Amino acid sequence: MELTATRLCLDCNSQLHGRTDKKFCDDQCRSSYNNKIRAASNGCIKSVNLILKRNRDLLEKFNPRGRTKVSSLKLIAAGFDLRYHTHTYQNPKGDLYIFCYEHGYLELNSNEFLLLKKILK
């Protein structure tokens, strides 16, 4: 007589019956297990995307007309995080513009930014 190991569902640890290669008791456990794996691996991406969205929303809020100057202290106090952006652009004069999607800024001096909106084509 051959002894077989008890197989357990990867999600709820219930005993499995049926096919020998079965990993889950039902579709709900399979879906739940895969959602947990995806959530764990995408946590960092999700948090960075939230920061980028907040930065973009703040640039849009402080720049309703498409081009304006704002105090860097005011922007940072509102929750803007200078470490996160989507891309940069350096013009022929050497000025470095930093963007969060279509909204960007140019550091004029240590306490003032020029905010602008790039027209997307």
Buried (B, 14 or more C-beta within 10 A) or exposed (E): EEEEEEBEBBBEEEEBEEEEEEBBBEEEBBEBBEEEEEEEEEEEEEEEEEBBEBBBBBBBEBBEEEEEEBEBEBBEEEEBEEEBBBEEEEEEEEEEBBBBBBBBBBBEEEEBBBBBBBEEE
